[in-house]
Amino acid sequence: MLPAAAVVALALPLAACTGDDEPEPTPTPSDEPATPLETLLGDYLKEWSGEDVTRRLTEMEDLVAVCMAEQGFEYTPVDYSGLEVDLSAGLDLVYGSEDFAQQFGYGITTDPFTSGGEEVTDPNAEYVAAMSDAERDAYLTALHGEGWADPDPADETVEGYDWQTAGCSGRAQHEVVATGIEDEQFAALQEEMLRMAEAADGDPRLAQANTDWAACMLDAGYDGLAKVGDGEAAIAAEVEAARAEVYGTAGGSATLPTDPGAAAREALRRGLTEPSLEAAFDEAVAAITPREIEMAVADAGCRAETGYDDVRRSVDTQYQLAFLAEHADEIQSWMAALAADREADE
């Protein structure tokens, strides 16, 4: 089952090519200056609707079911028809703005892109929970590939991801999003875009801006933050700690194994065999949301007060304009391929 918060990735192959330290950029309203890539992404997103995303999810689930049957397993496609995806939320609010922060914080424990609808449930949960450990391992390997049992953080990056080793889910995603981030034709362009974003992140003009921001956040009561982005990281760490606490205390175990791969396996097994843990985890995450929103609002205020956003926008614009000028023909071809893929899907 695909997490609801991840569905937007089906419509955002371009967003995957931004730097790791900064959130995916969203287009800014007309009264805010947008960087060149934000404008490009905004133009692309405007062509998408929630129905487009739901249709692709349905196609993926059907393909997963066929693939799992070939592997000897039953798989009932997850029904996403009741999920209400609102991509316009990302267009109406600027990520990192005070308005966005007041509603969604950093978007870690909240979801700006789903506007309600029916709760999505996994119809395979009981089937998988009834399996033995060996059967469940084989099922999950068929569904997610060998990597589910020993995840490598590098595999989560654009360069590291290989759909051929990601089981039936990877195969289905590749078939549905054929011209997205996996298209080898544009792999070099995407790598160059990542390097450009990393270079912008390391621009010396941001050093003083980060120092000023950190001092402002300290005055607001948040210590231990050195640069913009540390706030998101702190909240994400809280979520992971909650995950370890909820799944690690099941069955009398005080903590999850220290090995990341073992921790992932154990949490996934317990989540499948003890559905009540999911509700407990959701409750723990919901308790983090008020702190996330409070910190994100302070973060936005400090970025505005210290002028960080202006410096960041100036740096990004300089790097992105140079990148677009150097790769104009390649980017035009890539956007045309994305548009053709979407039209073929209608």
N, C-alpha and C positions, 0 to 999 in steps of 0.2 A: 504493500500500500504506500502511495506517495504522500508524504506529509503535506497538509494544506498550504503551509507557508512556502513550500517549494514549487507550487504550481506556476508561479510567475516566471520561473526560469524557462519555461517553454516558450515564452514570448520575449525573452531578454537575452538572446545570444550575444548581443553587443555588450550588455552590462557585465558579462563574465570577463571582459578584457580590461577592467580597470584595476588599479593597484589594490593590494590586499589590505593596506592600512587605512584606506578610506572607504566609506560605504558606497554602494552603487549610486552614481549620480542620477538624480531625477530632474526633469526639465523644470525650469523656473517660470513663474508667471511673467506676464509682459512688463510688470513694474520692477522686475529684478533682472540684472544682466546675467545671461547664461553663457557658459563656456561653449566653445564650438561643439564638443562631443555631447554635451548635454542637449544642445539644440538638435543634433543629429539623432540622438536616442529618442527625444521627444517626438520628432516627426515620425519615427518608426512606430512608437507605441500608440500614436493616435490612430493608426490603422488597425489596431487590435481591439477586440471586445472580450468580455468575459465568456461569451459563447464560443469564441475561437479557442480559448484556453481549455474550456470544458470539453469541446469536441476532440482536441488533441489528447487530453487525458483519457477519454473513452477509447480512442484508437489504441493508445498505449496499453490499456488494461486488456483489451481484446487480444492484442498480440502477445501479451504476457501469458494469458490463459492458454493460447495455442502452443507456445513454447514450453510451458510447464507440462502440458499434456504429453508433449514429445519426450519429456524427461521422466514420464511415468507418474506425475503428480496431478492431483486435482487442484484447480485454481479458479475461484469464482471472481470475475472482474469486479473491482470496487466501483460502486455507483457514485459518480461525481455529478450527476445531473442536478442535484439539489444544492450544489455548492455555488454560491454567488461570488464571483470574482469581479472586482471593480478596479481595473487598471487605471481608471481616471483618478483614483485617489492619489496615485503617485504623480499625476500631472497637476492636480489642484494645489498640492502642498509641497513645499520644498523640503527635502530631507535635511534635517539639521536646523530648520527654522524653529522659532519659538512656537508658532502655531502647530507645526508637526509634533514637536516635543510635548506640548500640552495634551495632545490627543493620543499619541503613540509612543512617547518616550524616544528610544532609539530604534524601535521596531523589533526588539529582541523577544520580549515576552508578549508582544502584541502583534497584530497582523494588519497592516494598512491596506492590504489588497483584497481581503475577503470581507464582504459586507454582511455576512450572516448566512441565511439559508439553512437548509437542513444539515444536521451534523453528519459528517462522513464517517462511517464505520467500516471496519474490515470484516467482510463476510467469511474470511478464512481463519479467523482467530480461534474458534472452537476446534476446527479441524486440526490446526497446527498444535494447539495446546494438548490435544489427546495423543500426540506422537511421543515416542520414546526420544531420549536425547539424541541417539544416533540418527533416527528418522528425521528429527527436526533439523539437525545439522545438514543432512543431505538435502532437505527441502530448501533451506536458506541458501545453501551453496548454489543450488540450481536457480534460485530466484535472484540472488545478488552476486554470485560468483565467489571464487575462493577468497577474495579479499574481505568478505564480511567477517570472517573469523580472525583476521589479523590485519586490520586496517592500517594503511600507510598514509600519514598526513599528506605526503607528496602526491598521492593518487587523487586528492580532492582538488588539485589545481588543474588549470586548463591543460598544462603540458603533461601532467601525470595521468589524467583520466584516459582509460582505454575501454571503450564499450565492449570490446571482444572479451574482456576478462570480468565484466560486470553482470554475468548471468543473463537470465531472461529479461530482467528489467532494463539492463544496459542495451540489449539487442532491440527491445521495443522502442526505447528512447531514440536510438540511432535511426531506426526506420521512420519514425514519426518526425524527428527533427533533423532530417538528412542534410540540410544546408546550414545548420547552426554551428555551434562551437567545434563540432567534430570534423567539419569539412576540411580535408587536407589541402584543398586548393588555396585556402586562406589561412592556413596554420602559421606561415611565416609572418603574415601581416599581424595576426593576433599576438604573436610573440614580440614583435616590434612594439605593438601598442602597450603591452605589459611593461616592457623596458622603459618606454616613454613615461608611463605612470610612475614607475619606481624612481626614475630620475627626477621627476617633479617632486615626489615625496622627499627626496634628499636635497632639494635646493636650499642653499644656505639662508635664503631670505626667510624661510619658515622657522629657523632656529629661534630667533628673538621673538617671533610671533607666538611660538609654542611656550616659551619661557613666560611671557606676559600672561598668556591664557592660564598656565598652571598656577601663577601667583593669584590670579583672580579667583580660580576655583578653590584655592586654599583659603582665601578670605571668605568664600561662601561655605566653608566647612568640609571641603573634600580634599584630603591630603593624599600623598602617594601618587599623584598624577603628574606626568612629565610632559606629555604632549597630547594634542587633540587626537582622539581615538582611544585613549586610555580609559575614558568613561565607559564606552561600549564594552571594552575588554573586561572591565571590572564587573559589569552586569552579566556578561556572558560567563564569567568565572563563577558567579553566584548560581547561575542556572545549572552549570555542570556539577557544582557542589551539591545542589539539591537533587540532581539525578543520582549521584553516588549515595547520598543519604537515603533516598527512597528505595532504590533498588538494592543498595548494599546492606540494609538492615533486614531484608526479607530472609526468612529461614534462619534467623539467629546470627547471621554474619554481620559483624560490625562495620566492615568496609568492603568495597569492591577490590578486586586484585589490583596491585599497583601497575601491572603490565597493561598498557592501553588496549591491546588486542583482547586480552583476557577480560578486561572490564567491559568492553563492548559486547563480547559474547555473552557474558553473564547477565548484563542488563537486558539484552535482547531476549535471552531465554526466559528470564523471570517475567519480563513484560508480556511474553506470549503465554506463559503458563499461569500467571497470576494477574488477571485483568484489573483487579482492584488497585494494583500498583500504578497503573496509568492514571487513574482518578486521583490518587495521592500525589503523584508528580504534578499533575495539572494544578492541584490546589497549592502546592509549594511554589510553582511558577507564578501563579496569580498573586501570591503574597509578595513577590518581588516587584510586581508591576508598579505600585505606588512609588517605590524608591527609584525605579528606573525613570519614571516620568519626572520626578523631582530633580534628579541629577541631570537629565537631558535638558530640562528647562534652564537650570543654572548654567549648563554647558553652552547653550545657545546664547544666553545673556552675556557670558564672558567672551565668547567669540565676537559678538557684536561690540562689546565695550572696548576690547583691546584691539579691534581692527583686524583680527585674524582672518575673518572671511574675505575681506578685501584683498589681503596679501595672497591668500590661497587662490582666489579667483584670478588675480593677476598672473601668478605663477602658472596655473593650469592653462590659462588662455595662451600664454606665450609658448608653452611646450606643445599644446594641441594644435595651434595654428601652424607651427613648424612641421608637425607630424602630418597634418592634413595636406600641406603643400607638397611634402615629399612623396606622399602615398596617394595622391588624389585619384589616379586611375584605378588603383587596387581597391580603394574604398568604394568608389562608384560601382565597380563590378560586384563587390561584396553586398552592398545594399540592394543592387539589382537582383542578385541571387536570393537574398532574403525575401524580397518582394515577390519574386516568382514562386518561391516555395509557399508563401502564404496564399497566393492566388490559386495555386494548384490544390491547396487544401480545402478551398471553399466549395 
